[in-house]
């Protein structure tokens, strides 16, 4: 499993990860509103069994990361 930041969203990097048969997790931010909406709609009918949230401060901003499964 590869967890990567925005750099991994480049098509060449994502393709290389897939070519090597790896799974990957890419962060999705609100600066990609159409993609964010598409992903959110894909999970509308899934029930959440658990949720974890992490709030951090750094680089002059507050970041909130959440994961539901």
mmCIF file of the N, C-alpha and C atoms, coordinates in Angstrom:
data_MODEL
# 
_entry.id   MODEL 
# 
loop_
_atom_site.group_PDB 
_atom_site.id 
_atom_site.type_symbol 
_atom_site.label_atom_id 
_atom_site.label_alt_id 
_atom_site.label_comp_id 
_atom_site.label_asym_id 
_atom_site.label_entity_id 
_atom_site.label_seq_id 
_atom_site.pdbx_PDB_ins_code 
_atom_site.Cartn_x 
_atom_site.Cartn_y 
_atom_site.Cartn_z 
_atom_site.occupancy 
_atom_site.B_iso_or_equiv 
_atom_site.pdbx_formal_charge 
_atom_site.auth_seq_id 
_atom_site.auth_comp_id 
_atom_site.auth_asym_id 
_atom_site.auth_atom_id 
_atom_site.pdbx_PDB_model_num 
ATOM 1   N N  . UNK A 1 1  ? 0.860   -1.174 0.000   1.00 0.00 ? 1  UNK A N  1 
ATOM 2   C CA . UNK A 1 1  ? 0.000   0.000  0.000   1.00 0.00 ? 1  UNK A CA 1 
ATOM 3   C C  . UNK A 1 1  ? 0.897   1.225  0.000   1.00 0.00 ? 1  UNK A C  1 
ATOM 4   N N  . UNK A 1 2  ? 0.659   2.096  -0.955  1.00 0.00 ? 2  UNK A N  1 
ATOM 5   C CA . UNK A 1 2  ? 1.404   3.355  -1.060  1.00 0.00 ? 2  UNK A CA 1 
ATOM 6   C C  . UNK A 1 2  ? 0.478   4.482  -0.657  1.00 0.00 ? 2  UNK A C  1 
ATOM 7   N N  . UNK A 1 3  ? 0.888   5.275  0.310   1.00 0.00 ? 3  UNK A N  1 
ATOM 8   C CA . UNK A 1 3  ? 0.163   6.478  0.707   1.00 0.00 ? 3  UNK A CA 1 
ATOM 9   C C  . UNK A 1 3  ? 1.013   7.658  0.267   1.00 0.00 ? 3  UNK A C  1 
ATOM 10  N N  . UNK A 1 4  ? 0.445   8.520  -0.560  1.00 0.00 ? 4  UNK A N  1 
ATOM 11  C CA . UNK A 1 4  ? 1.245   9.575  -1.171  1.00 0.00 ? 4  UNK A CA 1 
ATOM 12  C C  . UNK A 1 4  ? 0.441   10.872 -1.225  1.00 0.00 ? 4  UNK A C  1 
ATOM 13  N N  . UNK A 1 5  ? 1.153   11.984 -1.202  1.00 0.00 ? 5  UNK A N  1 
ATOM 14  C CA . UNK A 1 5  ? 0.485   13.284 -1.216  1.00 0.00 ? 5  UNK A CA 1 
ATOM 15  C C  . UNK A 1 5  ? 0.182   13.717 -2.653  1.00 0.00 ? 5  UNK A C  1 
ATOM 16  N N  . UNK A 1 6  ? 0.005   14.998 -2.856  1.00 0.00 ? 6  UNK A N  1 
ATOM 17  C CA . UNK A 1 6  ? -0.396  15.527 -4.161  1.00 0.00 ? 6  UNK A CA 1 
ATOM 18  C C  . UNK A 1 6  ? 0.557   15.127 -5.285  1.00 0.00 ? 6  UNK A C  1 
ATOM 19  N N  . UNK A 1 7  ? 1.818   14.919 -4.972  1.00 0.00 ? 7  UNK A N  1 
ATOM 20  C CA . UNK A 1 7  ? 2.796   14.515 -5.990  1.00 0.00 ? 7  UNK A CA 1 
ATOM 21  C C  . UNK A 1 7  ? 2.341   13.224 -6.680  1.00 0.00 ? 7  UNK A C  1 
ATOM 22  N N  . UNK A 1 8  ? 1.691   12.340 -5.935  1.00 0.00 ? 8  UNK A N  1 
ATOM 23  C CA . UNK A 1 8  ? 1.234   11.072 -6.489  1.00 0.00 ? 8  UNK A CA 1 
ATOM 24  C C  . UNK A 1 8  ? 0.036   11.198 -7.405  1.00 0.00 ? 8  UNK A C  1 
ATOM 25  N N  . UNK A 1 9  ? -0.548  12.369 -7.469  1.00 0.00 ? 9  UNK A N  1 
ATOM 26  C CA . UNK A 1 9  ? -1.693  12.570 -8.354  1.00 0.00 ? 9  UNK A CA 1 
ATOM 27  C C  . UNK A 1 9  ? -1.269  12.798 -9.799  1.00 0.00 ? 9  UNK A C  1 
ATOM 28  N N  . UNK A 1 10 ? 0.014   12.918 -10.036 1.00 0.00 ? 10 UNK A N  1 
ATOM 29  C CA . UNK A 1 10 ? 0.481   13.042 -11.407 1.00 0.00 ? 10 UNK A CA 1 
ATOM 30  C C  . UNK A 1 10 ? 0.234   11.722 -12.117 1.00 0.00 ? 10 UNK A C  1 
ATOM 31  N N  . UNK A 1 11 ? -0.268  11.814 -13.345 1.00 0.00 ? 11 UNK A N  1 
ATOM 32  C CA . UNK A 1 11 ? -0.673  10.611 -14.074 1.00 0.00 ? 11 UNK A CA 1 
ATOM 33  C C  . UNK A 1 11 ? 0.458   9.600  -14.225 1.00 0.00 ? 11 UNK A C  1 
ATOM 34  N N  . UNK A 1 12 ? 1.678   10.055 -14.474 1.00 0.00 ? 12 UNK A N  1 
ATOM 35  C CA . UNK A 1 12 ? 2.797   9.126  -14.662 1.00 0.00 ? 12 UNK A CA 1 
ATOM 36  C C  . UNK A 1 12 ? 3.106   8.357  -13.380 1.00 0.00 ? 12 UNK A C  1 
ATOM 37  N N  . UNK A 1 13 ? 3.046   9.036  -12.246 1.00 0.00 ? 13 UNK A N  1 
ATOM 38  C CA . UNK A 1 13 ? 3.338   8.376  -10.969 1.00 0.00 ? 13 UNK A CA 1 
ATOM 39  C C  . UNK A 1 13 ? 2.246   7.368  -10.634 1.00 0.00 ? 13 UNK A C  1 
ATOM 40  N N  . UNK A 1 14 ? 0.974   7.761  -10.793 1.00 0.00 ? 14 UNK A N  1 
ATOM 41  C CA . UNK A 1 14 ? -0.138  6.841  -10.512 1.00 0.00 ? 14 UNK A CA 1 
ATOM 42  C C  . UNK A 1 14 ? -0.068  5.620  -11.431 1.00 0.00 ? 14 UNK A C  1 
ATOM 43  N N  . UNK A 1 15 ? 0.279   5.829  -12.707 1.00 0.00 ? 15 UNK A N  1 
ATOM 44  C CA . UNK A 1 15 ? 0.382   4.711  -13.648 1.00 0.00 ? 15 UNK A CA 1 
ATOM 45  C C  . UNK A 1 15 ? 1.499   3.752  -13.242 1.00 0.00 ? 15 UNK A C  1 
ATOM 46  N N  . UNK A 1 16 ? 2.624   4.283  -12.782 1.00 0.00 ? 16 UNK A N  1 
ATOM 47  C CA . UNK A 1 16 ? 3.740   3.440  -12.352 1.00 0.00 ? 16 UNK A CA 1 
ATOM 48  C C  . UNK A 1 16 ? 3.351   2.586  -11.145 1.00 0.00 ? 16 UNK A C  1 
ATOM 49  N N  . UNK A 1 17 ? 2.630   3.174  -10.215 1.00 0.00 ? 17 UNK A N  1 
ATOM 50  C CA . UNK A 1 17 ? 2.164   2.418  -9.045  1.00 0.00 ? 17 UNK A CA 1 
ATOM 51  C C  . UNK A 1 17 ? 1.251   1.278  -9.491  1.00 0.00 ? 17 UNK A C  1 
ATOM 52  N N  . UNK A 1 18 ? 0.340   1.564  -10.413 1.00 0.00 ? 18 UNK A N  1 
ATOM 53  C CA . UNK A 1 18 ? -0.574  0.532  -10.911 1.00 0.00 ? 18 UNK A CA 1 
ATOM 54  C C  . UNK A 1 18 ? 0.175   -0.545 -11.688 1.00 0.00 ? 18 UNK A C  1 
ATOM 55  N N  . UNK A 1 19 ? 1.152   -0.155 -12.501 1.00 0.00 ? 19 UNK A N  1 
ATOM 56  C CA . UNK A 1 19 ? 1.933   -1.126 -13.270 1.00 0.00 ? 19 UNK A CA 1 
ATOM 57  C C  . UNK A 1 19 ? 2.622   -2.134 -12.362 1.00 0.00 ? 19 UNK A C  1 
ATOM 58  N N  . UNK A 1 20 ? 3.001   -1.686 -11.190 1.00 0.00 ? 20 UNK A N  1 
ATOM 59  C CA . UNK A 1 20 ? 3.691   -2.576 -10.244 1.00 0.00 ? 20 UNK A CA 1 
ATOM 60  C C  . UNK A 1 20 ? 2.719   -3.335 -9.351  1.00 0.00 ? 20 UNK A C  1 
ATOM 61  N N  . UNK A 1 21 ? 1.444   -3.276 -9.711  1.00 0.00 ? 21 UNK A N  1 
ATOM 62  C CA . UNK A 1 21 ? 0.374   -4.012 -9.006  1.00 0.00 ? 21 UNK A CA 1 
ATOM 63  C C  . UNK A 1 21 ? 0.246   -3.611 -7.535  1.00 0.00 ? 21 UNK A C  1 
ATOM 64  N N  . UNK A 1 22 ? 0.556   -2.361 -7.232  1.00 0.00 ? 22 UNK A N  1 
ATOM 65  C CA . UNK A 1 22 ? 0.436   -1.868 -5.856  1.00 0.00 ? 22 UNK A CA 1 
ATOM 66  C C  . UNK A 1 22 ? -0.907  -1.175 -5.673  1.00 0.00 ? 22 UNK A C  1 
ATOM 67  N N  . UNK A 1 23 ? -1.373  -1.148 -4.453  1.00 0.00 ? 23 UNK A N  1 
ATOM 68  C CA . UNK A 1 23 ? -2.546  -0.352 -4.091  1.00 0.00 ? 23 UNK A CA 1 
ATOM 69  C C  . UNK A 1 23 ? -2.049  0.998  -3.628  1.00 0.00 ? 23 UNK A C  1 
ATOM 70  N N  . UNK A 1 24 ? -2.849  2.030  -3.838  1.00 0.00 ? 24 UNK A N  1 
ATOM 71  C CA . UNK A 1 24 ? -2.414  3.339  -3.380  1.00 0.00 ? 24 UNK A CA 1 
ATOM 72  C C  . UNK A 1 24 ? -3.573  4.162  -2.849  1.00 0.00 ? 24 UNK A C  1 
ATOM 73  N N  . UNK A 1 25 ? -3.234  5.063  -1.999  1.00 0.00 ? 25 UNK A N  1 
ATOM 74  C CA . UNK A 1 25 ? -4.182  5.953  -1.350  1.00 0.00 ? 25 UNK A CA 1 
ATOM 75  C C  . UNK A 1 25 ? -3.724  7.372  -1.638  1.00 0.00 ? 25 UNK A C  1 
ATOM 76  N N  . UNK A 1 26 ? -4.566  8.138  -2.318  1.00 0.00 ? 26 UNK A N  1 
ATOM 77  C CA . UNK A 1 26 ? -4.237  9.518  -2.644  1.00 0.00 ? 26 UNK A CA 1 
ATOM 78  C C  . UNK A 1 26 ? -5.135  10.450 -1.839  1.00 0.00 ? 26 UNK A C  1 
ATOM 79  N N  . UNK A 1 27 ? -4.547  11.498 -1.310  1.00 0.00 ? 27 UNK A N  1 
ATOM 80  C CA . UNK A 1 27 ? -5.328  12.496 -0.591  1.00 0.00 ? 27 UNK A CA 1 
ATOM 81  C C  . UNK A 1 27 ? -6.156  13.316 -1.563  1.00 0.00 ? 27 UNK A C  1 
ATOM 82  N N  . UNK A 1 28 ? -7.386  13.601 -1.201  1.00 0.00 ? 28 UNK A N  1 
ATOM 83  C CA . UNK A 1 28 ? -8.275  14.398 -2.037  1.00 0.00 ? 28 UNK A CA 1 
ATOM 84  C C  . UNK A 1 28 ? -8.658  15.651 -1.262  1.00 0.00 ? 28 UNK A C  1 
ATOM 85  N N  . UNK A 1 29 ? -8.404  16.799 -1.864  1.00 0.00 ? 29 UNK A N  1 
ATOM 86  C CA . UNK A 1 29 ? -8.668  18.068 -1.190  1.00 0.00 ? 29 UNK A CA 1 
ATOM 87  C C  . UNK A 1 29 ? -9.797  18.816 -1.884  1.00 0.00 ? 29 UNK A C  1 
ATOM 88  N N  . UNK A 1 30 ? -10.281 19.834 -1.211  1.00 0.00 ? 30 UNK A N  1 
ATOM 89  C CA . UNK A 1 30 ? -11.406 20.600 -1.742  1.00 0.00 ? 30 UNK A CA 1 
ATOM 90  C C  . UNK A 1 30 ? -11.035 21.461 -2.944  1.00 0.00 ? 30 UNK A C  1 
ATOM 91  N N  . UNK A 1 31 ? -9.754  21.544 -3.307  1.00 0.00 ? 31 UNK A N  1 
ATOM 92  C CA . UNK A 1 31 ? -9.386  22.332 -4.475  1.00 0.00 ? 31 UNK A CA 1 
ATOM 93  C C  . UNK A 1 31 ? -9.647  21.562 -5.772  1.00 0.00 ? 31 UNK A C  1 
ATOM 94  N N  . UNK A 1 32 ? -10.204 20.372 -5.657  1.00 0.00 ? 32 UNK A N  1 
ATOM 95  C CA . UNK A 1 32 ? -10.643 19.571 -6.800  1.00 0.00 ? 32 UNK A CA 1 
ATOM 96  C C  . UNK A 1 32 ? -12.139 19.278 -6.603  1.00 0.00 ? 32 UNK A C  1 
ATOM 97  N N  . UNK A 1 33 ? -12.995 20.316 -6.670  1.00 0.00 ? 33 UNK A N  1 
ATOM 98  C CA . UNK A 1 33 ? -14.400 20.153 -6.281  1.00 0.00 ? 33 UNK A CA 1 
ATOM 99  C C  . UNK A 1 33 ? -15.172 19.109 -7.088  1.00 0.00 ? 33 UNK A C  1 
ATOM 100 N N  . UNK A 1 34 ? -14.926 19.011 -8.390  1.00 0.00 ? 34 UNK A N  1 
ATOM 101 C CA . UNK A 1 34 ? -15.657 18.026 -9.192  1.00 0.00 ? 34 UNK A CA 1 
ATOM 102 C C  . UNK A 1 34 ? -15.270 16.602 -8.810  1.00 0.00 ? 34 UNK A C  1 
ATOM 103 N N  . UNK A 1 35 ? -13.980 16.360 -8.635  1.00 0.00 ? 35 UNK A N  1 
ATOM 104 C CA . UNK A 1 35 ? -13.523 15.037 -8.234  1.00 0.00 ? 35 UNK A CA 1 
ATOM 105 C C  . UNK A 1 35 ? -14.001 14.700 -6.830  1.00 0.00 ? 35 UNK A C  1 
ATOM 106 N N  . UNK A 1 36 ? -13.954 15.670 -5.921  1.00 0.00 ? 36 UNK A N  1 
ATOM 107 C CA . UNK A 1 36 ? -14.423 15.464 -4.551  1.00 0.00 ? 36 UNK A CA 1 
ATOM 108 C C  . UNK A 1 36 ? -15.895 15.067 -4.543  1.00 0.00 ? 36 UNK A C  1 
ATOM 109 N N  . UNK A 1 37 ? -16.706 15.750 -5.350  1.00 0.00 ? 37 UNK A N  1 
ATOM 110 C CA . UNK A 1 37 ? -18.136 15.425 -5.419  1.00 0.00 ? 37 UNK A CA 1 
ATOM 111 C C  . UNK A 1 37 ? -18.351 14.028 -5.999  1.00 0.00 ? 37 UNK A C  1 
ATOM 112 N N  . UNK A 1 38 ? -17.594 13.678 -7.033  1.00 0.00 ? 38 UNK A N  1 
ATOM 113 C CA . UNK A 1 38 ? -17.715 12.359 -7.647  1.00 0.00 ? 38 UNK A CA 1 
ATOM 114 C C  . UNK A 1 38 ? -17.389 11.246 -6.651  1.00 0.00 ? 38 UNK A C  1 
ATOM 115 N N  . UNK A 1 39 ? -16.327 11.435 -5.895  1.00 0.00 ? 39 UNK A N  1 
ATOM 116 C CA . UNK A 1 39 ? -15.938 10.431 -4.897  1.00 0.00 ? 39 UNK A CA 1 
ATOM 117 C C  . UNK A 1 39 ? -16.977 10.370 -3.775  1.00 0.00 ? 39 UNK A C  1 
ATOM 118 N N  . UNK A 1 40 ? -17.441 11.525 -3.321  1.00 0.00 ? 40 UNK A N  1 
ATOM 119 C CA . UNK A 1 40 ? -18.453 11.551 -2.253  1.00 0.00 ? 40 UNK A CA 1 
ATOM 120 C C  . UNK A 1 40 ? -19.714 10.820 -2.694  1.00 0.00 ? 40 UNK A C  1 
ATOM 121 N N  . UNK A 1 41 ? -20.140 11.026 -3.932  1.00 0.00 ? 41 UNK A N  1 
ATOM 122 C CA . UNK A 1 41 ? -21.341 10.352 -4.427  1.00 0.00 ? 41 UNK A CA 1 
ATOM 123 C C  . UNK A 1 41 ? -21.162 8.842  -4.514  1.00 0.00 ? 41 UNK A C  1 
ATOM 124 N N  . UNK A 1 42 ? -19.937 8.393  -4.740  1.00 0.00 ? 42 UNK A N  1 
ATOM 125 C CA . UNK A 1 42 ? -19.679 6.953  -4.806  1.00 0.00 ? 42 UNK A CA 1 
ATOM 126 C C  . UNK A 1 42 ? -19.899 6.275  -3.459  1.00 0.00 ? 42 UNK A C  1 
ATOM 127 N N  . UNK A 1 43 ? -19.829 7.045  -2.372  1.00 0.00 ? 43 UNK A N  1 
ATOM 128 C CA . UNK A 1 43 ? -19.959 6.475  -1.032  1.00 0.00 ? 43 UNK A CA 1 
ATOM 129 C C  . UNK A 1 43 ? -21.273 6.819  -0.349  1.00 0.00 ? 43 UNK A C  1 
ATOM 130 N N  . UNK A 1 44 ? -22.192 7.453  -1.052  1.00 0.00 ? 44 UNK A N  1 
ATOM 131 C CA . UNK A 1 44 ? -23.458 7.885  -0.461  1.00 0.00 ? 44 UNK A CA 1 
ATOM 132 C C  . UNK A 1 44 ? -24.231 6.715  0.140   1.00 0.00 ? 44 UNK A C  1 
ATOM 133 N N  . UNK A 1 45 ? -24.229 5.589  -0.530  1.00 0.00 ? 45 UNK A N  1 
ATOM 134 C CA . UNK A 1 45 ? -25.048 4.456  -0.087  1.00 0.00 ? 45 UNK A CA 1 
ATOM 135 C C  . UNK A 1 45 ? -24.307 3.473  0.808   1.00 0.00 ? 45 UNK A C  1 
ATOM 136 N N  . UNK A 1 46 ? -23.090 3.782  1.165   1.00 0.00 ? 46 UNK A N  1 
ATOM 137 C CA . UNK A 1 46 ? -22.321 2.913  2.052   1.00 0.00 ? 46 UNK A CA 1 
ATOM 138 C C  . UNK A 1 46 ? -22.495 3.376  3.486   1.00 0.00 ? 46 UNK A C  1 
ATOM 139 N N  . UNK A 1 47 ? -22.775 2.449  4.380   1.00 0.00 ? 47 UNK A N  1 
ATOM 140 C CA . UNK A 1 47 ? -22.911 2.779  5.791   1.00 0.00 ? 47 UNK A CA 1 
ATOM 141 C C  . UNK A 1 47 ? -21.535 2.754  6.452   1.00 0.00 ? 47 UNK A C  1 
ATOM 142 N N  . UNK A 1 48 ? -21.301 3.736  7.294   1.00 0.00 ? 48 UNK A N  1 
ATOM 143 C CA . UNK A 1 48 ? -20.040 3.828  8.013   1.00 0.00 ? 48 UNK A CA 1 
ATOM 144 C C  . UNK A 1 48 ? -20.094 2.945  9.252   1.00 0.00 ? 48 UNK A C  1 
ATOM 145 N N  . UNK A 1 49 ? -19.075 2.113  9.431   1.00 0.00 ? 49 UNK A N  1 
ATOM 146 C CA . UNK A 1 49 ? -18.998 1.247  10.604  1.00 0.00 ? 49 UNK A CA 1 
ATOM 147 C C  . UNK A 1 49 ? -18.106 1.868  11.679  1.00 0.00 ? 49 UNK A C  1 
ATOM 148 N N  . UNK A 1 50 ? -17.093 2.609  11.251  1.00 0.00 ? 50 UNK A N  1 
ATOM 149 C CA . UNK A 1 50 ? -16.222 3.285  12.197  1.00 0.00 ? 50 UNK A CA 1 
ATOM 150 C C  . UNK A 1 50 ? -15.639 4.527  11.519  1.00 0.00 ? 50 UNK A C  1 
ATOM 151 N N  . UNK A 1 51 ? -15.170 5.446  12.328  1.00 0.00 ? 51 UNK A N  1 
ATOM 152 C CA . UNK A 1 51 ? -14.637 6.698  11.807  1.00 0.00 ? 51 UNK A CA 1 
ATOM 153 C C  . UNK A 1 51 ? -13.471 7.149  12.679  1.00 0.00 ? 51 UNK A C  1 
ATOM 154 N N  . UNK A 1 52 ? -12.451 7.676  12.054  1.00 0.00 ? 52 UNK A N  1 
ATOM 155 C CA . UNK A 1 52 ? -11.319 8.242  12.784  1.00 0.00 ? 52 UNK A CA 1 
ATOM 156 C C  . UNK A 1 52 ? -11.018 9.605  12.181  1.00 0.00 ? 52 UNK A C  1 
ATOM 157 N N  . UNK A 1 53 ? -10.717 10.565 13.032  1.00 0.00 ? 53 UNK A N  1 
ATOM 158 C CA . UNK A 1 53 ? -10.397 11.908 12.563  1.00 0.00 ? 53 UNK A CA 1 
ATOM 159 C C  . UNK A 1 53 ? -9.136  12.398 13.244  1.00 0.00 ? 53 UNK A C  1 
ATOM 160 N N  . UNK A 1 54 ? -8.308  13.084 12.477  1.00 0.00 ? 54 UNK A N  1 
ATOM 161 C CA . UNK A 1 54 ? -7.052  13.611 12.995  1.00 0.00 ? 54 UNK A CA 1 
ATOM 162 C C  . UNK A 1 54 ? -6.960  15.082 12.612  1.00 0.00 ? 54 UNK A C  1 
ATOM 163 N N  . UNK A 1 55 ? -6.742  15.947 13.595  1.00 0.00 ? 55 UNK A N  1 
ATOM 164 C CA . UNK A 1 55 ? -6.577  17.375 13.370  1.00 0.00 ? 55 UNK A CA 1 
ATOM 165 C C  . UNK A 1 55 ? -5.138  17.754 13.688  1.00 0.00 ? 55 UNK A C  1 
ATOM 166 N N  . UNK A 1 56 ? -4.482  18.422 12.739  1.00 0.00 ? 56 UNK A N  1 
ATOM 167 C CA . UNK A 1 56 ? -3.101  18.840 12.952  1.00 0.00 ? 56 UNK A CA 1 
ATOM 168 C C  . UNK A 1 56 ? -2.931  20.296 12.543  1.00 0.00 ? 56 UNK A C  1 
ATOM 169 N N  . UNK A 1 57 ? -1.936  20.935 13.123  1.00 0.00 ? 57 UNK A N  1 
ATOM 170 C CA . UNK A 1 57 ? -1.599  22.307 12.770  1.00 0.00 ? 57 UNK A CA 1 
ATOM 171 C C  . UNK A 1 57 ? -0.175  22.310 12.235  1.00 0.00 ? 57 UNK A C  1 
ATOM 172 N N  . UNK A 1 58 ? 0.038   23.019 11.148  1.00 0.00 ? 58 UNK A N  1 
ATOM 173 C CA . UNK A 1 58 ? 1.372   23.117 10.585  1.00 0.00 ? 58 UNK A CA 1 
ATOM 174 C C  . UNK A 1 58 ? 1.371   23.967 9.338   1.00 0.00 ? 58 UNK A C  1 
ATOM 175 N N  . UNK A 1 59 ? 2.491   24.564 9.061   1.00 0.00 ? 59 UNK A N  1 
ATOM 176 C CA . UNK A 1 59 ? 2.648   25.388 7.864   1.00 0.00 ? 59 UNK A CA 1 
ATOM 177 C C  . UNK A 1 59 ? 1.611   26.511 7.810   1.00 0.00 ? 59 UNK A C  1 
ATOM 178 N N  . UNK A 1 60 ? 1.218   27.023 8.966   1.00 0.00 ? 60 UNK A N  1 
ATOM 179 C CA . UNK A 1 60 ? 0.275   28.134 9.017   1.00 0.00 ? 60 UNK A CA 1 
ATOM 180 C C  . UNK A 1 60 ? -1.168  27.767 8.747   1.00 0.00 ? 60 UNK A C  1 
ATOM 181 N N  . UNK A 1 61 ? -1.513  26.486 8.856   1.00 0.00 ? 61 UNK A N  1 
ATOM 182 C CA . UNK A 1 61 ? -2.896  26.083 8.602   1.00 0.00 ? 61 UNK A CA 1 
ATOM 183 C C  . UNK A 1 61 ? -3.295  24.921 9.510   1.00 0.00 ? 61 UNK A C  1 
ATOM 184 N N  . UNK A 1 62 ? -4.578  24.695 9.605   1.00 0.00 ? 62 UNK A N  1 
ATOM 185 C CA . UNK A 1 62 ? -5.118  23.562 10.356  1.00 0.00 ? 62 UNK A CA 1 
ATOM 186 C C  . UNK A 1 62 ? -5.609  22.544 9.325   1.00 0.00 ? 62 UNK A C  1 
ATOM 187 N N  . UNK A 1 63 ? -5.218  21.298 9.482   1.00 0.00 ? 63 UNK A N  1 
ATOM 188 C CA . UNK A 1 63 ? -5.623  20.240 8.567   1.00 0.00 ? 63 UNK A CA 1 
ATOM 189 C C  . UNK A 1 63 ? -6.442  19.206 9.329   1.00 0.00 ? 63 UNK A C  1 
ATOM 190 N N  . UNK A 1 64 ? -7.536  18.784 8.728   1.00 0.00 ? 64 UNK A N  1 
ATOM 191 C CA . UNK A 1 64 ? -8.369  17.741 9.301   1.00 0.00 ? 64 UNK A CA 1 
ATOM 192 C C  . UNK A 1 64 ? -8.398  16.582 8.325   1.00 0.00 ? 64 UNK A C  1 
ATOM 193 N N  . UNK A 1 65 ? -8.043  15.418 8.822   1.00 0.00 ? 65 UNK A N  1 
ATOM 194 C CA . UNK A 1 65 ? -8.085  14.203 8.002   1.00 0.00 ? 65 UNK A CA 1 
ATOM 195 C C  . UNK A 1 65 ? -9.054  13.229 8.643   1.00 0.00 ? 65 UNK A C  1 
ATOM 196 N N  . UNK A 1 66 ? -9.886  12.642 7.815   1.00 0.00 ? 66 UNK A N  1 
ATOM 197 C CA . UNK A 1 66 ? -10.869 11.697 8.329   1.00 0.00 ? 66 UNK A CA 1 
ATOM 198 C C  . UNK A 1 66 ? -10.869 10.428 7.507   1.00 0.00 ? 66 UNK A C  1 
ATOM 199 N N  . UNK A 1 67 ? -11.224 9.345  8.157   1.00 0.00 ? 67 UNK A N  1 
ATOM 200 C CA . UNK A 1 67 ? -11.297 8.065  7.473   1.00 0.00 ? 67 UNK A CA 1 
ATOM 201 C C  . UNK A 1 67 ? -12.488 7.309  8.041   1.00 0.00 ? 67 UNK A C  1 
ATOM 202 N N  . UNK A 1 68 ? -13.359 6.855  7.160   1.00 0.00 ? 68 UNK A N  1 
ATOM 203 C CA . UNK A 1 68 ? -14.515 6.063  7.571   1.00 0.00 ? 68 UNK A CA 1 
ATOM 204 C C  . UNK A 1 68 ? -14.453 4.731  6.856   1.00 0.00 ? 68 UNK A C  1 
ATOM 205 N N  . UNK A 1 69 ? -14.807 3.681  7.566   1.00 0.00 ? 69 UNK A N  1 
ATOM 206 C CA . UNK A 1 69 ? -14.872 2.382  6.900   1.00 0.00 ? 69 UNK A CA 1 
ATOM 207 C C  . UNK A 1 69 ? -16.056 1.611  7.377   1.00 0.00 ? 69 UNK A C  1 
# 
